[in-house]
Amino acid sequence: MRVQVCRKYLILNGRQVESSQQFSHLIVRHVSIPIQDNISHVSIPIYDNISTKPILFHGHSLHLSYMEISQKFYDAMRASASVKSIPTAQKLHAQLIISGLETSIFLKNNLLHMYCNCQLIDDAFRVFCDISHRNIFSWNTMIHGLLDSGRVRDAEKLFEEMPLRDSVSWTTMMSGYCQNGRHEDSIKTFASMVQDCKYVIDPFSFSCAMKACGCLGYIKLAHQLHCLVAKLDLVSETCIKNSIIDMYIKCGSVSLAECAFQNTDNPSLFSWNSMIYGYSKLYGVQKALRTFYQMPERDSVSWNTIISVLSQLGFGVQSLRMFVEMCNQGFRPNSMTYGSVLSACASIFYLEWGAHLHARILRMEHNVDAFMGSALIDMYAKCGYLECARRVFDSLMEHNEFAWTSLISGVAQFGLEEDALVLFNLMRQAPVLLDEFTLATVLGVCSGEKFAATGELLHGYTIKSGMDSSVPVGNAIITMYAKCGNPEKANHVFGSMLHRDIISWTAMITAFSHIGDIEKAQEYFNKMPERNVITWNSMLSSYIQHGEWEEGLKLYILMRREGVHSDWITFATSISACADLAILKLGIQVISQAEKVGLSSDVSVANSIITMFSRCGQIKEAQKVFDLIYDKNLISWNAMMTGYAQNGFGRKVIDIFENMLKTECAPDHISYIAVLSGCSHMGLVEEGKHHFSSMTKVFGISPTNEHFACMVDLLGRAGLLDEAKNLIDGMPFKPNAAVWGALLGACRIHRDSRLAETVVKNMMELNVEDSGRYVLLANLYTDSGELESVIDVRKLMKEKGIRKSPGCSWIEVDNRVHVFTVNETNHPQIKEIYKELEEMMKNIEETGRYISTVASHRSAKYHSEKLAFVFGLISLPSWMPIRVMKNLRVCHDCHLVLKLMSFVTSRELIMRDGYRFHHFKDGFCSCNDYW
């Protein structure tokens, strides 16, 4: 179709058209118009119902002046660009041609801008090539369009070809690099601009450079940029103030951002919003909330920021309250708001609120976009409603990578790894771009030997697709190999990473901790260029999980000295270490620090406090903490029951268990270990049998070796040895050493050496080389007077290379732990201790209640616990209870002596031996001589 323009008539394919209306009617019926021989076709699809308001020529328009027609074209092109109307843009181009004004650089530049905004980059480039005398605006507009569509290489080529540049040209390239994630190139472009003295660096150039610097986290460069704007006297510019604050926050230097913020008169809303986010990173929620309420005015970004902060930091309920307040104050939520609130619902498993939000979105927004859809999928999946998550997924008009990733992650978290991998394969077949977060999620599915081969295939896929250079993907690969027990490959991936972040280093610490190589984990920890609280917690947990409690507490103290802001994981882990070591004084100090920062009420921290107090014999204090927990979880109930069981209060264990059932909190296998252990320590045979039976019949919990060991111990202590043996014989699986050991202990109590020999034979088949079992058998023979059997047991131990674990006791006095062994000689006050012990024994014998159980061949006169308690008597004030820890079970003689010691001294003595707590007071023990 040929178009010709003359003074009075328009000629279309040789047909005279007398009016522009006739021309418009004909032109929209054709697919393309060859404008000139050397210009490509401009596609115009047929749109019968499209509005023709932007079209210029309607009769009287032919009589307008050139300036008026240009203005109308300009207004129409701007309007079309703003709404991104492709049909209108193409019609405007056609009318520009027939008007004879296509040679106008002004209109061609606006045509170029319109096509770029409508994402018609190829058409825009043809227009650009058709401009005979391009000006800087033409070049800048085309470069901006290419960068905006992701064609960075084409933009770079065009930038290099520019005959003349201005500051806008440089800023456009810098902004485009940032937009496409090439922040280092943005910085390099800025540096080149600074070196070329021909250009005036405007505030917008600095803003782009600061944004790139913040994304890269280059704090040294941030200082340099700040100094440069100060030198050029640009700090007073609002955009520069905002950029400085934003840059420092993204670089992790919130204190410098705070300084810049405080030195700013009348900070902008952008600065206030940035500081809310920054304060949440440095000081936590409280400071962010105070800043939010201090704002002179707020916008939707302010509300979205504080709601997001509350949601991300685990304050789900508060996030929902803030959402309600936002709506009450007349602000309309957007996709970001709904995403944060739905994430909060997912974090606290609040399905009702999540479903309410879903209904609100459908009512208010009428449709669910990809972002909200992903948040809904995540919420339903985390609340355990995978079918609802799948229905939301299927209902989405567009399945982007976020929706797929949310669904895959939701399926995987419920242990459905195979289903997650099937979904991933479906995603690969769909027209969706696989991003680094999707791959990181799928790599997280491949944990354990079952999916190790799949994980290696995915590793190969990341290399083939070039995504192995992504830091999140690299971190996921390291974590995958670590969980598969292959730290060598994890280390190889770590070494090949061009860029590493804190997560990379932390993953390697976890990898070596997973296999018990604490020294290697410590080596990586020491080499880290920077650390955050997660890294410290990872190393701290490594020490605690592998029994290095003292090293863990030293690390916690180092954290305090270096000013690391501890979180709930830090406190829960450190308090657990104090519990394992039974160090009450240090434990109380850690608890005080948790209270100071407002984390003692966190349920996980409170659970650790309960355990710590219980293991230090402070069962009343543990109960107080338990009572203060508003929302008790299963771990809270288990911690309290276990505490009472360890301290010998079997009846209290059962009471707590029954109260837990009233709250409809379902017990687990740990709950029943606590209940059966409590029954065992108190000799509650019938109650123990009842709960052992109901465990399976009522709650469907299959008993484990631990449960059978508790029942054997309960029956054996009560003298029901045959019943205990029958229980073992009827076990559905092979009993372990703990089960046989419980029966062996009962044999010693009731001096049944024949059954004990049977038990030991079974233990020898298990290759159990625990010295305690052999010592127990030797002591049984000793009590029965079978000295030849004692010699045989000791000979067997020597042949097997088994050494008796030396008994030791320790006590904390004056911030120092004093350790005693049997017949101690090294303690600086040992002479005074022996003298006091002799005097104490005389006072005990005078009561007439002491009957020595010590045989002439095995003296228990100076056992370690006696020495430790006497040292406590002469070192601690009379009002203070004396607490001693022992690594082995207390013997009968020491148990009797300590009971009478509490009577003659009127002191409360508390001892934790290798099995339980003993509270001695007024000549009685909390165990009722049943241990």
Stockholm file with secondary structure:
# STOCKHOLM 1.0

chainA/1-931         MRVQVCRKYLILNGRQVESSQQFSHLIVRHVSIPIQDNISHVSIPIYDNISTKPILFHGHSLHLSYMEISQKFYDAMRASASVKSIPTAQKLHAQLIISGLETSIFLKNNLLHMYCNCQLIDDAFRVFCDISHRNIFSWNTMIHGLLDSGRVRDAEKLFEEMPLRDSVSWTTMMSGYCQNGRHEDSIKTFASMVQDCKYVIDPFSFSCAMKACGCLGYIKLAHQLHCLVAKLDLVSETCIKNSIIDMYIKCGSVSLAECAFQNTDNPSLFSWNSMIYGYSKLYGVQKALRTFYQMPERDSVSWNTIISVLSQLGFGVQSLRMFVEMCNQGFRPNSMTYGSVLSACASIFYLEWGAHLHARILRMEHNVDAFMGSALIDMYAKCGYLECARRVFDSLMEHNEFAWTSLISGVAQFGLEEDALVLFNLMRQAPVLLDEFTLATVLGVCSGEKFAATGELLHGYTIKSGMDSSVPVGNAIITMYAKCGNPEKANHVFGSMLHRDIISWTAMITAFSHIGDIEKAQEYFNKMPERNVITWNSMLSSYIQHGEWEEGLKLYILMRREGVHSDWITFATSISACADLAILKLGIQVISQAEKVGLSSDVSVANSIITMFSRCGQIKEAQKVFDLIYDKNLISWNAMMTGYAQNGFGRKVIDIFENMLKTECAPDHISYIAVLSGCSHMGLVEEGKHHFSSMTKVFGISPTNEHFACMVDLLGRAGLLDEAKNLIDGMPFKPNAAVWGALLGACRIHRDSRLAETVVKNMMELNVEDSGRYVLLANLYTDSGELESVIDVRKLMKEKGIRKSPGCSWIEVDNRVHVFTVNETNHPQIKEIYKELEEMMKNIEETGRYISTVASHRSAKYHSEKLAFVFGLISLPSWMPIRVMKNLRVCHDCHLVLKLMSFVTSRELIMRDGYRFHHFKDGFCSCNDYW
#=GR chainA/1-931 SS CCEEECSSCEEETTEEECSHHHHHHHHTTSSEECCSTTSCCEECCCCSSCCCTTCCCSSGGGGSCHHHHHHHHHHHHHHHHHHTCHHHHHHHHHHHHHTTCTTCHHHHHHHHHHHHHTTCHHHHHHHHHHCSSCCHHHHHHHHHHHHHTTCHHHHHHHHHHCSSCCHHHHHHHHHHHHHTTCHHHHHHHHHHHHHSTTSCCCHHHHHHHHHHHHHHTCHHHHHHHHHHHHHTTCTTSHHHHHHHHHHHHHTTCHHHHHHHHHTSSSCCHHHHHHHHHHHHHHTCHHHHHHHHHHCSSCCHHHHHHHHHHHHHTTCHHHHHHHHHHHHHTTCCCCHHHHHHHHHHHHHTTCHHHHHHHHHHHHHHTSSCCHHHHHHHHHHHHHTTCHHHHHHHHHHCSCCCHHHHHHHHHHHHTTTCHHHHHHHHHHHHHTTCCCCHHHHHHHHHHCCSGGGHHHHHHHHHHHHHHTGGGSHHHHHHHHHHHHHTTCHHHHHHHHHHCSSCCHHHHHHHHHHHHHTTCHHHHHHHHHHCSCCCHHHHHHHHHHHHHTTCHHHHHHHHHHHHHTTCCCCHHHHHHHHHHHHHHTCHHHHHHHHHHHHHTTCTTSHHHHHHHHHHHHHTTCHHHHHHHHHHCSSCCHHHHHHHHHHHHHTTCHHHHHHHHHHHHHTTCCCCHHHHHHHHHHHHHHTCHHHHHHHHHHHHHTTCCCCCHHHHHHHHHHHHHTTCHHHHHHHHHTCSSCCCHHHHHHHHHHHHHTTCHHHHHHHHHHHHHTTCCCHHHHHHHHHHHHHHTCHHHHHHHHHHHHHHTCCCCCCEEEEEETTEEEEEETTCCCSTTHHHHHHHHHHHHHHHHHTTCCCCCCCTTSCCTTCHHHHHHHHHHHHSCTTSCEEEEESSCCCHHHHHHHHHHHHHHTCCEEEECSSCEEEEETTEETTTTCC
#=GC SS_cons         CCEEECSSCEEETTEEECSHHHHHHHHTTSSEECCSTTSCCEECCCCSSCCCTTCCCSSGGGGSCHHHHHHHHHHHHHHHHHHTCHHHHHHHHHHHHHTTCTTCHHHHHHHHHHHHHTTCHHHHHHHHHHCSSCCHHHHHHHHHHHHHTTCHHHHHHHHHHCSSCCHHHHHHHHHHHHHTTCHHHHHHHHHHHHHSTTSCCCHHHHHHHHHHHHHHTCHHHHHHHHHHHHHTTCTTSHHHHHHHHHHHHHTTCHHHHHHHHHTSSSCCHHHHHHHHHHHHHHTCHHHHHHHHHHCSSCCHHHHHHHHHHHHHTTCHHHHHHHHHHHHHTTCCCCHHHHHHHHHHHHHTTCHHHHHHHHHHHHHHTSSCCHHHHHHHHHHHHHTTCHHHHHHHHHHCSCCCHHHHHHHHHHHHTTTCHHHHHHHHHHHHHTTCCCCHHHHHHHHHHCCSGGGHHHHHHHHHHHHHHTGGGSHHHHHHHHHHHHHTTCHHHHHHHHHHCSSCCHHHHHHHHHHHHHTTCHHHHHHHHHHCSCCCHHHHHHHHHHHHHTTCHHHHHHHHHHHHHTTCCCCHHHHHHHHHHHHHHTCHHHHHHHHHHHHHTTCTTSHHHHHHHHHHHHHTTCHHHHHHHHHHCSSCCHHHHHHHHHHHHHTTCHHHHHHHHHHHHHTTCCCCHHHHHHHHHHHHHHTCHHHHHHHHHHHHHTTCCCCCHHHHHHHHHHHHHTTCHHHHHHHHHTCSSCCCHHHHHHHHHHHHHTTCHHHHHHHHHHHHHTTCCCHHHHHHHHHHHHHHTCHHHHHHHHHHHHHHTCCCCCCEEEEEETTEEEEEETTCCCSTTHHHHHHHHHHHHHHHHHTTCCCCCCCTTSCCTTCHHHHHHHHHHHHSCTTSCEEEEESSCCCHHHHHHHHHHHHHHTCCEEEECSSCEEEEETTEETTTTCC
//
